Amino acid sequence: MNRRKSGASFYIVLLLLLLAAYKFISPPSQAVSEINYNEMVETLKSGEVESIKINERSVKGRTKENKTFASTIPSGAEDSFYTSYVKPLVDKGDLTVQGVPEETSARWMNILPSLLLMGAMVFFWYSFMRNAQGSGGGGRMMNFGKSKAKQLKDDEMSTVTFADVAGLQEEKEELTEIVDFLKNPRKFIKMGARIPKGVLMVGPPGTGKTYLSKAVAGEAKVPFFTISGSDFVEMFVGVGASRVRDLFDNAKKMAPCIIFIDEIDAVGRIRGAGVGGGHDEREQTLNQLLVEMDGFGTNEGVIVMAATNRADILDPALLRPGRFDRTITVGRPDIRGREEILNIHSRKKPLDSDVNLKVVAKRTPGFTPADLENLMNEAALLAARNNQTSIHMEDIEEASIKVQAGPAKKSKVVSEKERKLTAVHEAGHAVVSKLLPNHDPVHLITIIPRGAAGGFTAYLPEEDQSFMTKGQMKEHLVSLLGGRVAESLVLDDISTGASNDIERATKIARAMVTQYGMTKELGTITYGTDDEQVFMGRDFSRGRQFSDDTASKIDQEVKAIIDEAYETSENLLKENMDKLLRVSEALLEKETINRKEFDDLFEGTVEPDYNAEETDTFKEEDISPEAKEALKKAEGKKENQEPREEGPREE
């Protein structure tokens, strides 16, 4: 409330309200017409006057038509005017006469409302200016150079401690050393050790960098200054550098202490890359930060912590020893870390006995701690929506799919043709993936629209992978193109539904050629560079370090890899057309198939329990001649490979 009152808009609005109130309270003025004495006498004789006011020689009157007039009685004619013209009308009752009493109040009382209004204006203007300048003489108008860092004191410290951080054991050990130094610096000084002046936490979004800083604040119990990198930079030149100086001045007074700068890439980008040269406001702020961290001055007991997910664009001078001595990479957790994180985020949630967090951790590879927290929260929301008393495993399953693909759009009207196309497309992905020896197993197939997708096939990796081999990448390409190939084989047509698959496949194939050196024709060479101008855009400024002839060869190699994957996928589906159609029909019936159901359909131990009267099935005319021929070959091959019963073998 105080901040709102201190704004100029508040006083302007208040002033307008005062003016409106004064105008409302003051009586409305009515236009008065001045007439001469003879005209006034004629008006009185005509009987049009209703009342008059006489003040010595001044006369004001009001007619029966509610018009006002004013006139002046000639000197010496006051008595005759009253006797001859006014008294006869008063006696008849046709005229009302009022006398004006002598003025007893001072004249300044008449202008008192105006004086009060002017005084209020002066008062509020003075209050506004004083508030803007600040009571200490250097206030808001001159306070742009003051630091916006928030200092957390002992009673405001975060309740998060290292016990609340899971899956980051090595990272916690690195930061525990910082906390120990702040609490007991003597044991480090005895060994001649110098504590790092700065700690930079680097990692993808959502991996827990800011959460770790909160844990450090909760453990250290020393003054903790927190600020965002964007809070330094302002539209006024020199403000950022001034705020950096003010921040470190305050920190030195409170040493030992910690300064935490979140998203430091907002102010720490590499210098000299701007279009307008190196003398912009952001670079001045960065220069001051470099000087404060390791210049001629000393910052004993002041430790700077920072977090970013764009360490590649930070200035090298910021990362050198003496400034940010230690870089801690906060990556995505492994399966053990995910299980620990799930245990923390489910502590206050009622879980049903069928929930196995180890299985959930296995099914969520690549999830960050923020993703896992969101997963458990979505599962709790789903359970509450269904009026359940606890969270079931199926709630977590649905939440996992919802987080990745969006909520199911069960009410969306989908035509018969689109359902069949989606079923064939997703069945193509699943069947091809099952036939590939090193591909992740199928976890779920659905043709229920979610988000922008008409359906999707989910996979469940058996183990976490830090890298991929050339064979695995080729199999991934075959799996991605399985949907497009299935559409072409079964329906003799293709759709736009495979656009995302083709885009992903093209990126993988191009990366194999230009980044990973996985082609014999072009050799083990990286084509292209990661160097780009910070302010010009990544793709716009990326340099091309190869000739046009090499570029043509790159395109040819990419096309060759895609064509090979397409041909492999086509051959696999032709040889297993019966499996493709079985899975497609089961999808039309059930809309969603889990791993066990898919395996049974693939092996042929279960046939689709399909009722053509209730749902649409693949008719004779829906299947292309090529698919029919492939189906006959697949069924014939299966009959020829049918195992015969054999007697007991002799040893």
HURAZI-V883139 format. One record per residue. N is the residue number from 1. RES is the residue in one small letter. PHI is phi as a letter, one per 30 degrees, with the letter a starting at -180 (* if undefined). OMEGA is omega in whole degrees, -180 to 180 (* if undefined). D_FIRST is the distance of its C-alpha to the first C-alpha in Angstrom with 1 decimal. Layout:
# HURAZI-V883139
N:RES:PHI:OMEGA:D_FIRST + N:RES:PHI:OMEGA:D_FIRST
This chain:
# HURAZI-V883139
1:m:*:-179:0.0 + 2:n:d:-180:3.8 + 3:r:d:-179:5.5 + 4:r:d:180:5.2 + 5:k:d:-177:6.3 + 6:s:d:180:8.7 + 7:g:d:-179:10.4 + 8:a:d:-178:13.6 + 9:s:d:-180:13.3 + 10:f:d:-177:10.8 + 11:y:d:177:13.4 + 12:i:d:179:16.2 + 13:v:d:180:15.2 + 14:l:d:178:14.8 + 15:l:d:178:18.2 + 16:l:d:178:19.8 + 17:l:d:178:18.8 + 18:l:d:178:20.4 + 19:l:d:179:23.5 + 20:a:d:179:23.8 + 21:a:d:179:23.6 + 22:y:d:179:26.2 + 23:k:d:-180:28.4 + 24:f:d:-177:28.3 + 25:i:d:-177:29.1 + 26:s:d:-178:31.9 + 27:p:d:180:35.3 + 28:p:d:179:36.6 + 29:s:d:-179:39.4 + 30:q:c:-178:42.8 + 31:a:d:-180:45.3 + 32:v:c:180:48.3 + 33:s:c:179:51.7 + 34:e:d:178:53.9 + 35:i:b:180:57.6 + 36:n:d:-173:60.7 + 37:y:d:-178:62.6 + 38:n:d:179:65.3 + 39:e:d:179:62.8 + 40:m:d:180:61.1 + 41:v:d:180:64.5 + 42:e:d:179:65.4 + 43:t:d:178:62.2 + 44:l:d:-179:62.8 + 45:k:d:-177:66.4 + 46:s:d:179:65.3 + 47:g:i:-179:63.3 + 48:e:d:-176:60.1 + 49:v:d:-179:58.0 + 50:e:c:-180:56.1 + 51:s:a:176:54.8 + 52:i:b:174:54.7 + 53:k:b:-178:53.1 + 54:i:c:176:55.4 + 55:n:b:-174:54.2 + 56:e:h:-177:57.3 + 57:r:c:-179:58.5 + 58:s:d:-179:55.2 + 59:v:b:172:55.2 + 60:k:b:-176:52.4 + 61:g:b:178:53.4 + 62:r:b:-179:52.2 + 63:t:d:179:54.6 + 64:k:d:176:55.0 + 65:e:c:176:53.4 + 66:n:i:173:50.2 + 67:k:c:-178:50.8 + 68:t:c:178:50.3 + 69:f:b:178:52.7 + 70:a:b:-180:53.3 + 71:s:a:-178:56.5 + 72:t:b:179:58.3 + 73:i:d:178:61.5 + 74:p:e:-179:64.2 + 75:s:d:179:65.0 + 76:g:j:-177:67.6 + 77:a:c:-177:67.2 + 78:e:d:-176:64.6 + 79:d:d:-178:67.1 + 80:s:d:179:69.1 + 81:f:d:-178:66.0 + 82:y:d:-175:64.9 + 83:t:d:-172:68.5 + 84:s:d:-170:69.6 + 85:y:c:-174:66.6 + 86:v:c:-173:63.9 + 87:k:d:179:65.8 + 88:p:e:-180:68.0 + 89:l:d:178:64.9 + 90:v:d:-179:63.2 + 91:d:d:179:66.4 + 92:k:d:-178:66.5 + 93:g:i:180:62.8 + 94:d:c:-175:61.9 + 95:l:b:177:59.6 + 96:t:c:-178:56.9 + 97:v:c:176:56.6 + 98:q:b:175:53.7 + 99:g:c:-180:54.0 + 100:v:c:-180:51.1 + 101:p:d:178:50.7 + 102:e:d:-178:50.6 + 103:e:d:-179:47.2 + 104:t:c:-179:46.1 + 105:s:d:180:42.5 + 106:a:d:-178:41.8 + 107:r:d:-177:41.2 + 108:w:d:178:37.8 + 109:m:d:-180:36.5 + 110:n:d:-179:36.9 + 111:i:c:-179:34.6 + 112:l:e:179:32.0 + 113:p:e:179:29.5 + 114:s:d:178:29.8 + 115:l:d:179:29.3 + 116:l:d:180:26.2 + 117:l:d:178:24.7 + 118:m:d:178:25.7 + 119:g:d:178:24.3 + 120:a:d:178:20.9 + 121:m:d:-180:21.1 + 122:v:d:-178:22.3 + 123:f:d:-178:19.6 + 124:f:d:177:16.6 + 125:w:d:178:18.6 + 126:y:d:179:19.3 + 127:s:d:180:15.7 + 128:f:d:-179:14.9 + 129:m:d:180:18.0 + 130:r:d:179:17.4 + 131:n:d:-179:14.0 + 132:a:d:-178:15.7 + 133:q:d:178:18.7 + 134:g:i:-177:17.0 + 135:s:d:-178:18.0 + 136:g:c:177:20.8 + 137:g:j:-180:22.4 + 138:g:b:-166:21.9 + 139:g:d:-165:18.2 + 140:r:d:-179:16.5 + 141:m:d:-178:19.2 + 142:m:c:-174:21.8 + 143:n:c:180:20.2 + 144:f:d:-177:21.4 + 145:g:d:179:24.2 + 146:k:d:-178:22.3 + 147:s:d:177:22.6 + 148:k:c:-178:19.9 + 149:a:d:178:21.8 + 150:k:c:180:20.2 + 151:q:c:177:22.3 + 152:l:c:178:23.1 + 153:k:c:-174:24.4 + 154:d:e:-178:26.9 + 155:d:d:179:24.5 + 156:e:c:-176:22.5 + 157:m:d:179:25.8 + 158:s:d:177:26.6 + 159:t:d:179:28.7 + 160:v:d:177:30.9 + 161:t:b:180:34.2 + 162:f:d:178:37.5 + 163:a:d:180:38.7 + 164:d:d:-179:36.3 + 165:v:c:-178:37.6 + 166:a:c:175:40.8 + 167:g:i:-178:43.3 + 168:l:b:-173:42.6 + 169:q:d:-178:45.0 + 170:e:d:179:46.0 + 171:e:d:179:42.5 + 172:k:d:178:41.4 + 173:e:d:179:44.4 + 174:e:d:-177:43.5 + 175:l:d:176:40.0 + 176:t:d:178:41.3 + 177:e:d:178:43.3 + 178:i:d:-180:40.2 + 179:v:d:179:38.6 + 180:d:d:180:41.9 + 181:f:d:-180:42.2 + 182:l:d:-179:38.8 + 183:k:d:-177:39.8 + 184:n:b:-176:43.4 + 185:p:d:-172:44.3 + 186:r:d:-176:47.6 + 187:k:d:176:49.6 + 188:f:d:-179:48.8 + 189:i:d:178:49.5 + 190:k:e:180:52.9 + 191:m:d:-179:53.9 + 192:g:i:-177:53.0 + 193:a:d:174:50.3 + 194:r:c:-179:47.4 + 195:i:d:178:44.3 + 196:p:e:179:42.9 + 197:k:d:-178:40.3 + 198:g:b:178:38.7 + 199:v:b:-180:38.7 + 200:l:c:178:38.2 + 201:m:c:-175:37.8 + 202:v:b:177:39.2 + 203:g:l:179:39.7 + 204:p:d:178:39.0 + 205:p:d:174:35.6 + 206:g:i:-177:34.8 + 207:t:d:173:37.3 + 208:g:j:-179:34.9 + 209:k:d:179:34.3 + 210:t:d:178:30.6 + 211:y:d:176:31.5 + 212:l:d:179:34.1 + 213:s:d:176:31.6 + 214:k:d:178:29.4 + 215:a:d:177:32.7 + 216:v:d:178:33.5 + 217:a:d:180:30.2 + 218:g:d:-178:30.9 + 219:e:d:-171:34.5 + 220:a:d:-177:34.3 + 221:k:h:173:32.0 + 222:v:b:178:31.5 + 223:p:e:-173:28.4 + 224:f:b:179:27.4 + 225:f:c:179:25.6 + 226:t:b:-178:24.7 + 227:i:a:176:24.0 + 228:s:c:180:25.1 + 229:g:d:-179:27.8 + 230:s:d:180:25.9 + 231:d:d:180:23.1 + 232:f:d:-171:25.8 + 233:v:d:-180:26.9 + 234:e:b:-178:25.1 + 235:m:d:-179:26.3 + 236:f:c:-177:27.2 + 237:v:d:177:30.5 + 238:g:i:-177:30.6 + 239:v:d:-178:27.0 + 240:g:d:179:28.1 + 241:a:d:179:30.8 + 242:s:d:179:28.6 + 243:r:d:177:26.2 + 244:v:d:179:29.2 + 245:r:d:-178:30.5 + 246:d:d:179:27.3 + 247:l:d:-178:27.1 + 248:f:d:175:30.7 + 249:d:d:179:30.4 + 250:n:d:-179:27.7 + 251:a:d:-180:29.8 + 252:k:d:179:32.9 + 253:k:d:-176:31.4 + 254:m:c:-176:30.6 + 255:a:e:-1:33.9 + 256:p:d:-178:35.1 + 257:c:a:-179:32.2 + 258:i:b:172:31.7 + 259:i:c:178:29.9 + 260:f:c:179:29.4 + 261:i:c:180:29.1 + 262:d:d:-179:28.7 + 263:e:h:-176:30.4 + 264:i:d:180:32.1 + 265:d:d:178:34.1 + 266:a:d:-179:31.3 + 267:v:b:-173:32.2 + 268:g:c:179:35.6 + 269:r:d:-178:37.7 + 270:i:e:-177:41.2 + 271:r:d:173:41.6 + 272:g:i:-178:43.8 + 273:a:c:-178:43.5 + 274:g:d:-180:41.3 + 275:v:d:-176:42.9 + 276:g:c:179:41.9 + 277:g:j:-173:43.3 + 278:g:c:-175:41.7 + 279:h:c:177:39.5 + 280:d:c:-175:36.3 + 281:e:d:-178:32.9 + 282:r:d:-179:33.1 + 283:e:d:175:36.4 + 284:q:d:178:35.4 + 285:t:d:179:32.6 + 286:l:d:179:35.3 + 287:n:e:180:37.7 + 288:q:d:178:35.4 + 289:l:d:178:34.7 + 290:l:d:-180:38.5 + 291:v:d:-178:39.1 + 292:e:d:-178:36.5 + 293:m:d:180:37.9 + 294:d:a:176:41.5 + 295:g:b:178:42.3 + 296:f:d:179:43.9 + 297:g:d:180:41.1 + 298:t:c:179:41.0 + 299:n:b:-178:38.2 + 300:e:d:177:39.9 + 301:g:i:178:37.9 + 302:v:c:-180:35.3 + 303:i:c:-179:35.9 + 304:v:c:173:34.3 + 305:m:c:-180:34.0 + 306:a:b:180:33.3 + 307:a:b:177:33.6 + 308:t:a:171:34.9 + 309:n:c:178:37.0 + 310:r:b:-180:38.5 + 311:a:d:-177:40.5 + 312:d:d:-178:43.1 + 313:i:c:-180:41.1 + 314:l:d:-180:40.1 + 315:d:d:-180:41.7 + 316:p:e:180:44.8 + 317:a:d:180:43.9 + 318:l:d:-173:40.8 + 319:l:c:-176:42.9 + 320:r:d:175:45.7 + 321:p:e:-175:46.5 + 322:g:j:173:44.6 + 323:r:c:171:41.3 + 324:f:c:-176:40.9 + 325:d:d:-171:44.1 + 326:r:b:176:43.6 + 327:t:c:-179:42.8 + 328:i:c:179:42.2 + 329:t:d:180:42.9 + 330:v:c:-176:40.9 + 331:g:c:178:43.0 + 332:r:d:-177:43.3 + 333:p:d:174:44.5 + 334:d:d:-174:48.1 + 335:i:d:178:49.2 + 336:r:d:178:49.0 + 337:g:d:179:45.5 + 338:r:d:178:44.4 + 339:e:d:178:45.8 + 340:e:d:-180:43.9 + 341:i:d:178:40.6 + 342:l:d:177:41.3 + 343:n:d:-180:42.0 + 344:i:d:-176:38.7 + 345:h:d:178:36.7 + 346:s:c:-177:38.8 + 347:r:d:-177:38.5 + 348:k:c:-179:36.1 + 349:k:c:179:37.8 + 350:p:d:-179:40.8 + 351:l:c:177:43.6 + 352:d:d:-177:46.9 + 353:s:d:-179:50.2 + 354:d:d:-179:51.1 + 355:v:d:177:48.3 + 356:n:b:-175:49.8 + 357:l:d:176:47.2 + 358:k:d:177:50.0 + 359:v:d:178:51.1 + 360:v:d:178:47.5 + 361:a:d:179:47.4 + 362:k:d:-176:50.7 + 363:r:d:-177:49.5 + 364:t:b:178:46.4 + 365:p:d:180:47.8 + 366:g:i:179:45.5 + 367:f:d:174:42.3 + 368:t:d:176:39.6 + 369:p:e:178:37.6 + 370:a:d:177:34.7 + 371:d:d:-179:37.3 + 372:l:d:177:38.6 + 373:e:d:178:35.3 + 374:n:d:178:34.6 + 375:l:d:-180:38.2 + 376:m:d:178:37.8 + 377:n:d:178:34.4 + 378:e:d:177:36.1 + 379:a:d:177:39.1 + 380:a:d:178:36.9 + 381:l:d:178:35.3 + 382:l:d:179:38.8 + 383:a:d:178:40.0 + 384:a:d:179:37.2 + 385:r:d:-180:37.8 + 386:n:c:178:41.5 + 387:n:h:178:40.7 + 388:q:c:178:42.4 + 389:t:c:179:42.2 + 390:s:a:-179:42.7 + 391:i:c:180:42.6 + 392:h:c:180:46.0 + 393:m:d:-180:47.6 + 394:e:d:175:47.7 + 395:d:d:179:43.9 + 396:i:d:177:43.6 + 397:e:d:180:46.3 + 398:e:d:179:44.6 + 399:a:d:179:41.2 + 400:s:d:179:43.1 + 401:i:d:-179:44.5 + 402:k:d:180:41.2 + 403:v:d:-176:39.4 + 404:q:d:-172:42.2 + 405:a:c:-178:43.3 + 406:g:j:-179:40.7 + 407:p:d:179:41.0 + 408:a:d:179:44.4 + 409:k:c:-176:44.8 + 410:k:d:-178:47.5 + 411:s:d:-178:47.0 + 412:k:d:-180:47.7 + 413:v:d:-180:51.0 + 414:v:c:-178:53.4 + 415:s:d:180:56.8 + 416:e:d:-179:60.0 + 417:k:d:180:60.8 + 418:e:d:179:57.4 + 419:r:d:180:57.7 + 420:k:d:180:61.1 + 421:l:d:180:60.1 + 422:t:d:180:57.1 + 423:a:d:179:59.3 + 424:v:d:-178:62.0 + 425:h:d:-178:59.5 + 426:e:d:176:57.8 + 427:a:d:177:61.2 + 428:g:d:176:62.4 + 429:h:e:-173:59.7 + 430:a:d:-177:60.4 + 431:v:d:179:64.2 + 432:v:d:-180:64.4 + 433:s:d:180:62.0 + 434:k:d:-177:64.2 + 435:l:d:-180:67.3 + 436:l:d:-171:65.9 + 437:p:d:-174:66.9 + 438:n:c:-177:63.9 + 439:h:d:177:61.1 + 440:d:d:-180:58.3 + 441:p:d:179:59.3 + 442:v:d:179:57.8 + 443:h:c:-176:55.2 + 444:l:a:174:54.2 + 445:i:b:180:55.2 + 446:t:b:173:53.4 + 447:i:c:174:53.7 + 448:i:d:-179:50.5 + 449:p:d:175:48.1 + 450:r:b:-179:45.0 + 451:g:i:179:42.5 + 452:a:c:-176:44.6 + 453:a:c:176:47.7 + 454:g:d:178:50.4 + 455:g:a:179:51.4 + 456:f:a:176:51.7 + 457:t:c:-178:53.8 + 458:a:c:-180:52.2 + 459:y:c:-179:54.0 + 460:l:b:-180:53.8 + 461:p:d:178:54.8 + 462:e:d:-179:57.1 + 463:e:a:178:55.6 + 464:d:d:-180:53.0 + 465:q:b:178:54.3 + 466:s:c:179:53.3 + 467:f:a:-180:55.6 + 468:m:b:177:57.9 + 469:t:d:179:61.6 + 470:k:d:179:63.3 + 471:g:d:179:64.8 + 472:q:d:179:61.6 + 473:m:d:177:60.0 + 474:k:d:178:63.0 + 475:e:d:178:62.8 + 476:h:d:177:59.1 + 477:l:d:179:60.2 + 478:v:d:179:62.9 + 479:s:d:-180:60.4 + 480:l:d:-178:57.9 + 481:l:d:-179:60.7 + 482:g:d:180:62.1 + 483:g:d:180:60.0 + 484:r:d:-180:61.2 + 485:v:d:180:64.8 + 486:a:d:177:64.8 + 487:e:e:-176:63.7 + 488:s:d:-177:66.5 + 489:l:d:-172:69.2 + 490:v:d:-173:68.5 + 491:l:c:-178:67.2 + 492:d:h:180:68.9 + 493:d:a:178:65.7 + 494:i:b:-176:62.5 + 495:s:b:178:58.8 + 496:t:d:-177:55.6 + 497:g:d:-178:54.3 + 498:a:c:-175:55.7 + 499:s:d:-180:53.8 + 500:n:d:177:51.4 + 501:d:d:-179:54.4 + 502:i:d:179:56.2 + 503:e:d:179:53.3 + 504:r:d:179:52.9 + 505:a:d:-180:56.6 + 506:t:d:179:56.9 + 507:k:d:180:54.2 + 508:i:d:-179:56.0 + 509:a:d:179:59.4 + 510:r:d:177:58.2 + 511:a:d:177:56.6 + 512:m:d:-177:60.0 + 513:v:d:-170:61.7 + 514:t:c:-175:59.4 + 515:q:c:-171:57.5 + 516:y:c:177:59.6 + 517:g:h:-175:63.1 + 518:m:c:178:64.6 + 519:t:b:179:67.3 + 520:k:d:-175:70.8 + 521:e:d:-176:71.1 + 522:l:c:174:68.2 + 523:g:i:-178:68.4 + 524:t:d:-177:65.9 + 525:i:b:174:63.7 + 526:t:c:180:60.1 + 527:y:c:-176:59.7 + 528:g:j:-178:56.5 + 529:t:b:177:53.9 + 530:d:c:-179:50.4 + 531:d:d:176:49.7 + 532:e:b:178:47.3 + 533:q:d:-172:45.2 + 534:v:d:-173:41.6 + 535:f:c:-175:40.2 + 536:m:c:-179:43.1 + 537:g:j:-173:42.7 + 538:r:d:-175:44.8 + 539:d:d:-177:47.5 + 540:f:d:-173:47.7 + 541:s:c:-178:48.5 + 542:r:d:-178:50.5 + 543:g:d:176:53.9 + 544:r:c:-174:57.2 + 545:q:c:177:59.8 + 546:f:a:-174:62.8 + 547:s:d:177:65.2 + 548:d:d:178:65.4 + 549:d:d:177:68.4 + 550:t:d:178:66.4 + 551:a:d:178:63.6 + 552:s:d:178:66.2 + 553:k:d:177:67.5 + 554:i:d:179:64.0 + 555:d:d:180:63.7 + 556:q:d:180:67.1 + 557:e:d:178:66.4 + 558:v:d:180:63.1 + 559:k:d:180:65.0 + 560:a:d:179:67.8 + 561:i:d:179:65.5 + 562:i:d:-180:63.8 + 563:d:d:179:67.3 + 564:e:d:179:68.6 + 565:a:d:180:65.7 + 566:y:d:-179:66.2 + 567:e:d:178:69.9 + 568:t:d:179:69.4 + 569:s:d:-179:67.0 + 570:e:d:180:69.4 + 571:n:d:180:72.4 + 572:l:d:-178:70.5 + 573:l:d:177:69.5 + 574:k:d:-180:73.0 + 575:e:d:-177:74.5 + 576:n:b:-178:72.1 + 577:m:d:180:71.7 + 578:d:d:179:72.4 + 579:k:d:-180:69.4 + 580:l:d:-179:67.2 + 581:l:d:178:68.2 + 582:r:d:-179:67.9 + 583:v:d:180:64.3 + 584:s:d:180:63.5 + 585:e:d:178:64.9 + 586:a:d:177:63.2 + 587:l:d:177:59.8 + 588:l:d:-179:60.6 + 589:e:d:-171:61.3 + 590:k:c:-178:58.5 + 591:e:i:178:55.9 + 592:t:b:-179:54.9 + 593:i:b:177:57.4 + 594:n:c:-173:56.8 + 595:r:d:-178:58.8 + 596:k:d:179:61.6 + 597:e:d:179:62.1 + 598:f:d:180:62.3 + 599:d:d:179:64.8 + 600:d:d:178:67.0 + 601:l:d:-179:67.0 + 602:f:d:-179:67.7 + 603:e:d:180:70.7 + 604:g:i:178:71.9 + 605:t:d:178:72.0 + 606:v:b:175:69.8 + 607:e:c:178:70.2 + 608:p:e:176:67.5 + 609:d:d:-166:67.8 + 610:y:c:177:67.5 + 611:n:c:-175:67.9 + 612:a:d:-179:68.5 + 613:e:d:-177:68.1 + 614:e:c:-178:64.5 + 615:t:b:-178:63.2 + 616:d:d:178:64.4 + 617:t:b:177:66.7 + 618:f:d:179:68.3 + 619:k:d:-178:71.2 + 620:e:e:-177:74.3 + 621:e:d:-180:73.1 + 622:d:d:-173:69.7 + 623:i:c:-178:71.3 + 624:s:d:177:72.7 + 625:p:e:180:76.4 + 626:e:d:179:75.5 + 627:a:d:178:73.5 + 628:k:d:179:76.3 + 629:e:d:178:78.8 + 630:a:d:179:76.5 + 631:l:d:179:76.1 + 632:k:d:180:79.9 + 633:k:d:-180:80.3 + 634:a:d:179:77.7 + 635:e:d:177:79.2 + 636:g:d:178:82.7 + 637:k:d:-180:81.6 + 638:k:d:179:80.2 + 639:e:d:180:83.5 + 640:n:d:-178:85.4 + 641:q:c:-178:83.2 + 642:e:d:-177:83.4 + 643:p:d:177:84.6 + 644:r:c:180:88.0 + 645:e:d:-179:88.7 + 646:e:b:177:90.6 + 647:g:d:180:92.7 + 648:p:d:-179:92.2 + 649:r:d:175:92.6 + 650:e:c:179:95.3 + 651:e:d:*:94.5
